[in-house]
């Protein structure tokens, strides 16, 4: 059986259209991906044994990376040791920044119809005598400006199926159950990436348990697990050669252990029970996110699709939990009956499960009383025992990478697990594609660890802070941390520091702006001048593998601003002619998309007023839409300026350069782009 056989591409719903080597992802046009049900598992046959990227793990981070890479022309195969119908993972939704990212890939609408929008939250605090819960004032769950001021909660299977559909419809394949047996690295450093496949992976198609992989010494060419330990014949295995391997295989990552990457952090484990249930109740807030500080530990209620809810219950006394040989809590050894007993109590004369909350005091419209949640149809009874740790490094020789829970683990309290994991994949995907295509030197890949490891450390520091608020603080303490949590969930608080991808702030004339280098491009309403079609600024920065040059000339009805724009356009031509970017035969437009966004009244200007070299098409000239939704201070900071602004946005939507719109600004733009190939 081959890892590399692919399912047929459905011509009526193309994901990638090829135009002279450029990347043009299109939007998925399916209304209900639940109708995509394969007829049995595919039967691969050996066709070849080389692939650009082999991804181990078919959870959110692995599938997200796979669908992102295949759109960018990279050959990808995903393997997972678990069968396709296995239910695993505890992700419960997508946060505002993740929604922006999904929108940039054209897959957001597919999940919106499957989930529930969580707009509000409320905190409950126990009374001093522990006999009652006091309801705090409700608030928005997202309290800072966001394009999507809510979270979408959805079943993990719906999240993964949306990503899988996107990947498979582009010709990709996920092989399950298929497990890695061994991995080794060759010595082909510095060789041509087009012909170098230094990663050697042996896999087995089927379900058999195997020991953890041995460490791979630095000098070892190939360190192989003994197949007789697994009682596997050589004929049952397959060897694949890859340019890169990515471990997206969870907190107990086989890949991470195989390349000897240790985790750093606290061994103290946060233990939670989790149940997905249908309910009937007179509890008024079960469609809010509820943080309940009870005498026996914290309880978090998350509204889910339909009339379901998810309940997280903190397990404070966990001496009964089994330990493994290292003294750590054995997640698989936590008895589900004990979790269920903690989450709820059984009513002897009813098959239903009853969770009785103490007396409830709140607004006068609610009488103090005992509230009951009758839980029907236990969909999941599971447990989480998660240490707060970060991998010492995120790659091995910049050939084997780890993403998601494989490189950072934290509790469910900050609600960042799957979202942070997909953020890792979004960061890594375009960098791998650029290097594989020869558009950037392999040193670009180091920025993945530089950027995402710092983010993971910041996130775990916040996870500890929010854990303390739940364990020794009050529910109100948790609510007060909402703003800080929103900085993570919205993406506004993510600020990649100076690197080869982020020009230092002293090179930016506009250092007093709210929007800085290293931040994601803000949202805001614009309108296309050619046809008055409304857009959002972020929709000009799709995840199509290109850098975006955004030009904000101000009001081009002003003769001074129009002349400044023309001066910049002339300087752009001079810089382009002198530049060696892009190298080879790649057309500039395949790597750099240009959009001009003015502030002029659409009635009085035309897209033809933009200099022709900046307006190569009617489709890339816009103006501010004062009647549109989503106007915010970050956006206004960009469009209202005295000199005009020029912003270079990376393929993942983060800002590399922000400068005043002056004649020599283009020289800095092209010098930066040339540096990718140095």
C-alpha positions in Angstrom: 0.0 0.0 0.0 1.3 3.4 -0.9 1.4 6.6 1.1 1.3 8.6 -2.0 -1.8 7.4 -3.9 -4.3 10.2 -4.2 -8.1 10.4 -4.5 -9.5 11.9 -7.7 -9.8 15.7 -7.8 -13.4 16.8 -8.2 -13.3 19.2 -11.2 -16.5 21.0 -10.2 -14.9 22.3 -6.9 -11.3 23.1 -7.6 -9.2 24.2 -4.7 -6.1 25.1 -6.7 -6.1 26.6 -10.1 -2.7 26.7 -11.7 -1.8 29.8 -13.8 1.8 29.9 -15.0 3.2 28.6 -11.7 1.3 31.0 -9.5 -1.0 30.1 -6.6 -4.7 30.8 -6.8 -6.7 29.1 -4.1 -10.4 29.4 -4.6 -13.3 29.2 -2.1 -14.9 25.9 -1.2 -18.4 25.8 -2.6 -20.0 23.1 -0.5 -22.9 23.9 1.8 -22.7 20.9 4.0 -19.5 18.8 4.2 -21.3 16.2 6.2 -22.5 14.8 2.9 -18.9 14.1 1.9 -18.8 10.5 3.1 -16.2 8.3 1.5 -17.3 4.8 0.5 -14.9 2.8 2.6 -11.2 3.5 3.0 -9.1 3.9 -0.2 -6.8 1.1 -1.2 -3.5 2.8 -2.0 -1.1 1.2 -4.4 2.6 2.0 -4.5 3.2 4.7 -7.1 6.3 6.5 -5.8 8.2 6.8 -2.5 9.0 10.5 -2.4 7.0 13.4 -1.1 7.8 17.1 -0.3 6.2 17.0 3.2 5.1 14.0 5.3 2.8 15.0 8.2 2.4 12.7 11.1 -1.0 13.3 12.8 -4.4 14.1 11.4 -5.7 16.4 14.1 -6.5 20.1 13.6 -2.8 21.2 13.3 -1.9 18.4 10.9 -4.9 18.8 8.6 -4.7 22.5 8.7 -1.0 22.4 7.6 -1.8 19.8 4.9 -4.6 21.9 3.3 -2.5 25.0 3.4 0.5 23.3 1.8 -1.3 21.6 -1.0 -2.9 24.9 -2.0 0.7 26.2 -2.5 1.7 23.5 -4.9 3.5 21.3 -2.3 3.1 17.5 -2.4 1.8 16.3 1.0 0.8 13.1 2.6 -0.7 12.8 6.1 -0.6 9.6 8.2 -2.3 8.9 11.5 -2.0 5.8 13.7 -5.7 6.0 14.6 -8.5 4.8 12.4 -10.5 7.4 10.6 -13.7 6.8 12.6 -11.9 7.1 16.0 -13.2 9.9 18.1 -10.4 11.8 19.8 -9.4 15.3 20.8 -11.2 17.8 23.0 -11.1 21.0 20.9 -14.4 22.8 21.3 -14.2 25.8 18.9 -12.6 28.5 16.9 -11.6 31.8 18.3 -11.7 35.3 16.6 -8.1 35.2 15.1 -8.6 31.6 14.0 -11.8 32.7 12.2 -9.8 35.4 10.4 -7.3 32.7 9.3 -10.0 30.3 8.1 -11.6 33.1 6.2 -8.3 33.8 4.4 -8.4 30.2 3.2 -12.0 30.3 2.1 -13.2 27.6 4.5 -14.9 29.7 7.2 -18.5 29.4 5.9 -18.2 25.6 6.0 -17.8 25.5 9.8 -20.2 28.4 10.7 -23.2 26.3 9.7 -22.0 23.5 12.0 -21.3 25.4 15.2 -22.8 27.8 17.6 -21.7 31.4 18.1 -20.7 32.2 21.7 -21.1 35.9 22.3 -21.5 36.2 26.1 -20.1 35.0 29.3 -21.0 35.2 33.0 -19.2 34.3 36.2 -20.6 32.7 39.3 -18.9 32.9 42.7 -19.6 30.8 45.7 -21.0 32.4 48.8 -18.8 32.6 51.9 -20.6 29.6 53.5 -20.5 27.6 50.3 -24.2 27.1 50.1 -25.1 29.4 47.2 -23.7 30.8 44.0 -23.8 34.5 43.3 -24.1 35.6 39.6 -21.9 38.3 38.4 -22.8 40.8 35.7 -22.8 39.2 32.2 -20.5 40.6 29.6 -19.4 40.0 26.0 -17.1 37.1 25.7 -14.9 39.2 23.3 -14.5 42.7 24.7 -11.9 44.1 22.3 -12.5 45.1 18.7 -12.5 42.0 16.5 -13.7 41.3 13.0 -15.5 38.3 14.5 -16.5 39.4 18.0 -17.4 35.9 19.1 -16.2 32.3 19.1 -17.6 29.5 17.1 -18.0 26.3 19.2 -18.2 23.1 17.2 -17.6 19.4 17.5 -14.0 18.4 16.9 -15.1 16.1 14.1 -16.8 18.9 12.2 -13.6 21.0 12.5 -11.4 18.2 11.3 -13.8 17.2 8.5 -13.8 20.7 7.1 -10.0 20.7 7.0 -9.9 17.2 5.6 -12.4 18.0 2.9 -10.3 21.0 1.8 -7.2 18.9 1.6 -8.8 15.9 -0.1 -10.6 17.9 -2.7 -7.3 19.4 -3.7 -6.0 15.8 -4.3 -4.5 15.1 -1.0 -4.9 11.9 1.0 -4.9 11.0 4.7 -3.9 7.4 5.4 -5.3 5.8 8.5 -4.4 3.8 10.3 -0.8 4.2 9.4 1.9 4.6 12.0 5.6 5.5 11.8 8.1 2.9 12.9 11.4 4.8 12.4 12.8 8.0 11.1 16.3 9.0 10.1 18.1 11.9 8.5 20.6 11.7 5.7 23.6 14.0 5.3 22.4 15.9 2.3 22.7 19.3 3.8 23.3 22.1 1.3 22.1 20.0 -1.7 19.5 21.1 -4.2 16.1 21.0 -2.5 14.5 19.9 -5.8 16.4 16.6 -5.6 17.2 16.2 -1.9 14.9 13.9 0.2 17.0 13.4 3.3 14.2 12.3 5.6 13.7 8.5 5.6 10.6 7.2 7.3 9.4 3.7 7.6 5.7 3.2 8.2 3.3 0.3 8.9 -0.3 0.3 7.5 -2.4 -1.1 10.3 -3.2 -0.9 14.0 -0.6 -2.4 16.3 0.9 -0.9 19.4 4.5 -0.1 19.3 7.1 1.2 21.8 8.2 4.8 21.9 10.9 5.6 19.4 14.5 5.6 20.4 16.4 8.9 20.4 18.2 9.7 17.2 21.8 10.7 17.8 23.0 13.8 15.8 25.6 11.7 13.9 23.2 8.9 13.1 22.2 8.4 9.5 19.4 6.1 10.3 18.3 4.6 13.6 15.7 1.9 13.0 13.2 0.3 15.4 13.5 -3.4 15.4 10.5 -4.6 13.5 10.5 -7.9 15.3 9.6 -6.0 18.5 6.3 -5.3 16.7 6.0 -8.7 15.1 5.9 -6.9 11.7 7.3 -8.4 8.6 9.3 -6.2 6.3 6.8 -6.8 3.6 4.2 -5.0 5.7 6.1 -1.8 5.9 6.8 1.0 3.4 9.7 3.4 3.3 9.1 7.0 2.2 11.6 9.7 1.5 10.6 13.3 2.3 12.1 16.7 2.1 10.5 17.6 5.4 8.6 15.8 8.1 6.2 17.6 10.5 5.0 16.0 13.7 1.4 17.1 14.4 0.9 14.0 16.6 -0.2 15.5 19.9 1.2 16.0 23.4 2.8 12.5 23.4 4.3 13.1 20.0 6.2 10.2 18.5 8.0 12.5 16.2 9.2 14.8 19.0 10.6 11.8 20.9 12.1 10.3 17.8 14.3 13.3 17.2 15.1 13.8 20.9 13.4 17.2 21.6 12.7 17.5 25.3 9.8 19.5 26.9 10.6 22.2 29.4 8.2 23.5 32.1 6.2 22.4 35.1 5.3 18.8 35.8 2.3 20.0 37.9 -0.7 18.7 36.0 -4.1 20.3 35.6 -6.7 17.6 35.7 -10.1 18.2 34.3 -13.1 16.1 33.4 -15.0 17.0 30.3 -18.5 15.9 29.1 -20.4 16.8 26.0 -24.1 16.4 26.7 -27.7 17.3 25.7 -29.6 18.9 28.5 -32.9 20.2 29.8 -32.7 22.7 32.5 -34.1 25.8 34.2 -30.6 27.2 34.5 -30.9 30.5 32.6 -27.3 30.9 31.4 -26.5 27.7 29.7 -26.1 29.4 26.3 -23.5 31.7 27.8 -20.0 30.7 28.6 -20.2 30.2 32.3 -17.3 30.1 34.8 -18.6 28.7 38.1 -16.4 28.7 41.1 -17.9 26.0 43.3 -16.7 24.6 46.6 -15.4 21.4 44.9 -13.5 23.2 42.1 -14.1 25.2 39.0 -16.8 24.3 36.5 -16.8 25.8 32.9 -19.9 25.5 30.7 -19.5 26.0 27.0 -22.6 26.2 24.7 -22.3 23.9 21.7 -24.1 23.3 18.5 -27.8 22.6 18.7 -28.9 22.2 22.3 -25.7 20.6 23.5 -23.3 22.0 26.1 -19.8 21.0 27.1 -18.9 20.9 30.8 -15.4 21.1 32.1 -15.0 20.1 35.8 -11.8 20.7 37.7 -10.6 17.7 39.6 -8.8 19.0 42.7 -8.4 15.8 44.6 -6.8 13.4 42.2 -4.9 11.0 44.4 -7.0 8.2 43.0 -5.6 8.7 39.6 -3.1 6.2 38.2 0.5 7.2 37.6 2.9 6.0 34.9 6.5 4.9 35.4 7.6 8.5 35.5 5.2 9.4 38.3 3.0 11.4 35.9 -0.7 11.0 35.8 -1.7 8.4 33.2 -4.4 10.0 31.2 -5.6 6.7 29.9 -5.7 5.3 33.4 -8.2 7.9 34.7 -11.4 5.9 35.3 -14.3 7.4 33.3 -16.7 6.3 36.0 -14.9 8.6 38.4 -15.0 11.5 36.0 -18.7 10.9 35.5 -19.3 10.8 39.2 -17.5 14.2 39.6 -19.4 15.8 36.7 -22.7 14.6 37.9 -24.6 12.3 40.3 -26.9 9.5 39.2 -30.6 9.7 40.1 -31.6 6.2 41.1 -35.1 6.2 39.6 -34.1 7.9 36.3 -31.8 7.0 33.5 -30.9 10.7 33.2 -28.0 12.3 35.0 -28.7 15.2 37.3 -26.3 18.0 38.1 -27.8 20.1 40.9 -26.3 23.6 41.5 -26.7 25.2 44.9 -29.1 28.1 45.5 -28.8 30.7 42.8 -29.0 34.4 43.6 -29.1 36.9 40.8 -31.4 39.5 39.2 -34.8 40.0 40.8 -36.4 38.2 37.9 -34.7 35.0 39.1 -36.0 33.5 42.3 -33.4 31.9 44.6 -33.8 28.2 44.1 -32.0 24.9 43.3 -31.3 24.6 39.6 -31.1 21.3 37.8 -29.3 20.3 34.6 -30.7 17.1 33.3 -28.1 15.6 31.0 -29.3 13.4 28.2 -27.1 11.4 25.8 -23.6 11.6 27.1 -21.7 12.1 23.9 -18.2 12.2 25.5 -17.0 11.5 28.9 -13.3 12.2 28.9 -10.5 13.6 31.0 -7.6 16.0 30.5 -4.4 15.8 32.5 -2.1 18.3 30.8 1.3 19.6 32.0 2.3 23.2 31.1 5.4 22.7 29.0 7.1 24.0 25.8 9.5 22.0 23.6 13.1 23.1 23.9 13.2 23.6 20.2 10.6 23.3 17.4 12.7 21.5 14.8 15.5 19.1 14.3 18.0 20.5 11.8 15.2 22.5 10.2 14.1 19.2 8.5 11.8 17.7 11.1 9.3 20.1 12.7 6.7 19.8 15.4 3.5 21.8 15.6 0.6 22.1 18.1 0.5 20.0 21.2 3.6 18.3 20.1 5.6 21.4 21.0 3.4 23.1 23.6 0.9 21.8 26.1 -1.4 23.7 28.4 -4.7 23.3 30.2 -8.1 24.0 28.7 -8.5 27.1 30.9 -7.1 29.5 28.4 -9.0 27.8 25.6 -6.1 27.9 23.2 -5.1 24.4 22.4 -6.4 23.7 18.9 -6.4 27.4 18.0 -2.7 27.8 18.9 -1.9 24.6 17.0 -3.5 25.8 13.8 -1.7 29.1 14.3 1.6 27.2 14.3 0.6 25.5 11.0 -0.4 28.8 9.4 3.0 30.2 10.3 5.0 27.3 9.0 3.1 26.5 5.8 4.1 29.4 3.5 7.7 29.2 4.8 8.0 25.5 3.8 6.4 26.3 0.4 8.8 29.2 -0.3 11.9 27.1 0.5 10.6 24.0 -1.4 9.9 26.2 -4.5 13.3 27.8 -4.2 11.8 31.3 -3.5 13.7 31.6 -0.2 16.7 30.1 1.4 16.3 27.3 4.0 17.3 29.8 6.8 13.8 31.2 6.5 12.5 28.2 8.3 14.3 29.2 11.5 11.8 32.0 11.9 9.1 29.4 12.6 10.7 28.5 15.9 11.8 32.1 16.7 8.2 33.3 16.3 6.0 30.5 17.6 8.1 29.4 20.5 8.0 32.9 22.0 4.3 32.9 21.5 3.9 29.5 23.2 5.9 30.7 26.2 3.7 33.8 26.5 0.6 31.7 26.2 1.7 29.2 28.9 2.6 32.1 31.3 -1.0 33.3 30.8 -2.3 29.8 31.3 -0.6 29.7 34.7 -2.1 33.0 35.6 -5.6 32.0 34.6 -5.1 28.6 36.4 -4.3 30.5 39.6 -7.4 32.6 39.3 -9.6 29.4 39.1 -7.8 27.4 41.8 -7.2 30.1 44.5 -9.0 33.1 43.1 -12.6 34.0 42.5 -14.8 33.8 39.4 -14.6 37.5 39.2 -10.8 37.3 39.0 -11.3 35.1 36.0 -13.6 37.6 34.4 -11.1 40.4 34.9 -8.5 38.4 32.9 -10.9 38.4 30.0 -9.2 41.4 28.3 -5.8 39.7 28.5 -7.2 36.4 27.2 -8.8 38.3 24.3 -5.4 39.6 23.3 -4.4 36.0 22.5 -7.7 34.9 21.0 -8.1 37.9 18.7 -4.5 38.0 17.5 -4.1 41.6 18.5 -1.7 40.6 21.3 0.5 38.6 19.0 3.5 40.7 18.0 6.4 38.9 16.3 9.7 40.6 17.3 12.5 41.8 15.1 13.7 39.2 12.7 14.6 38.7 9.1 10.8 38.9 8.5 10.1 41.9 10.7 12.0 45.1 9.9 13.1 46.9 13.1 10.9 49.7 14.2 13.6 52.3 13.8 13.4 51.7 10.0 9.7 52.7 10.1 9.1 56.4 10.0 5.6 56.0 11.4 6.7 54.7 14.8 3.8 56.4 16.6 1.2 54.3 14.8 -1.0 51.8 16.7 -0.3 49.2 14.0 3.3 47.9 14.3 5.6 45.6 12.4 5.1 42.0 13.5 1.3 42.4 14.1 -1.4 40.9 11.9 -3.0 43.3 9.4 -6.1 44.9 11.0 -9.6 44.5 9.7 -11.8 47.4 8.3 -14.3 48.2 5.6 -13.2 49.1 2.1 -15.0 49.3 -1.2 -13.7 48.4 -4.7 -13.7 51.5 -6.9 -14.4 49.7 -10.1 -17.8 48.3 -9.1 -18.4 49.4 -5.5 -18.2 45.8 -4.2 -17.7 45.9 -0.4 -14.6 44.1 1.1 -12.7 43.9 4.3 -9.1 44.9 4.3 -8.1 41.5 5.5 -9.8 40.0 2.5 -7.1 41.6 0.3 -4.6 39.5 2.2 -5.7 36.0 1.3 -3.5 33.0 2.2 -2.5 32.5 -1.4 1.3 32.4 -0.9 2.0 36.0 -2.0 3.3 39.0 -0.2 0.9 42.0 -0.3 2.0 45.6 -0.9 -0.7 47.8 0.6 -0.5 51.4 -0.3 -2.6 54.0 1.7 -2.3 57.3 -0.2 -5.0 59.2 1.7 -7.4 61.4 -0.2 -6.2 61.3 -3.8 -8.6 64.2 -4.6 -6.0 66.3 -2.7 -3.5 67.3 -5.3 -0.6 67.0 -2.8 -1.5 63.4 -1.9 -2.0 62.5 -5.5 1.4 63.9 -6.4 2.9 61.9 -3.6 1.3 58.7 -4.9 2.7 59.4 -8.3 6.2 60.0 -6.9 6.0 56.7 -5.0 4.8 54.9 -8.2 7.8 56.3 -10.1 10.2 55.2 -7.4 8.6 51.8 -7.4 9.4 51.3 -11.1 13.0 52.4 -10.5 13.5 50.0 -7.6 11.8 47.1 -9.4 14.1 47.6 -12.4 17.2 47.6 -10.2 16.1 44.7 -8.0 17.2 41.1 -8.4 13.8 40.0 -6.9 12.4 37.7 -7.8 15.2 35.4 -9.0 14.9 33.0 -11.9 11.9 33.0 -14.2 9.2 33.7 -11.5 7.1 36.8 -12.5 6.9 39.5 -9.9 3.1 39.2 -9.8 3.4 35.6 -8.6 5.1 36.7 -5.4 3.8 40.2 -4.8 0.2 41.5 -5.1 -0.3 45.3 -5.0 -3.4 47.0 -3.6 -4.1 50.7 -3.3 -6.6 51.8 -0.6 -7.5 55.6 -0.7 -9.8 57.5 1.6 -11.5 59.5 -1.2 -15.3 59.6 -1.7 -16.1 56.8 -4.1 -18.4 59.2 -6.0 -15.5 61.5 -7.0 -12.7 59.1 -7.9 -12.1 56.3 -10.3 -9.7 53.4 -10.2 -8.1 54.9 -13.3 -6.8 57.8 -11.0 -4.3 55.3 -9.5 -0.9 55.3 -11.4 -1.0 52.4 -13.9 1.9 50.5 -12.5 0.1 50.3 -9.2 -3.3 49.6 -10.8 -2.5 46.6 -13.0 -6.2 45.6 -12.8 -9.5 47.1 -11.9 -9.7 44.6 -9.1 -7.0 46.0 -6.9 -8.0 49.6 -6.3 -10.1 50.4 -3.2 -11.2 53.3 -1.0 -12.4 53.6 2.5 -16.1 52.7 3.1 -17.3 55.0 5.9 -20.7 53.2 5.9 -19.2 49.8 6.2 -19.0 47.6 9.3 -16.0 47.0 11.5 -14.4 50.5 11.6 -11.8 50.5 14.4 -9.0 52.6 15.7 -6.3 50.3 14.2 -7.8 50.6 10.8 -8.3 54.3 11.0 -4.7 54.7 12.0 -3.7 53.3 8.6 -6.0 55.2 6.3 -5.9 58.6 7.9 -2.3 59.9 7.7 -0.6 63.0 6.4 2.1 61.4 4.2 0.5 58.2 3.2 1.6 54.7 4.2 3.2 51.7 2.6 2.8 48.3 4.2 4.3 45.0 3.2 2.3 42.0 4.5 3.6 38.5 4.7 1.7 35.6 3.1 0.3 34.7 6.6 -1.2 38.2 7.1 1.5 39.7 9.4 3.2 43.0 8.8 6.9 42.9 7.8 7.3 46.6 6.9 5.3 49.7 7.6 6.7 53.0 6.2 5.8 56.5 5.1 4.8 56.7 1.4 8.0 58.3 0.1 10.0 57.9 -3.1 12.7 55.6 -1.7 10.3 53.4 0.3 10.2 50.9 -2.6 14.0 50.4 -2.3 13.5 49.1 1.2 10.6 46.9 0.1 12.7 45.2 -2.7 15.8 45.0 -0.4 13.7 43.1 2.1 12.3 40.7 -0.6 15.8 40.1 -1.9 17.0 39.2 1.5 14.7 36.1 1.5 16.8 34.7 -1.2 20.2 35.5 0.4 
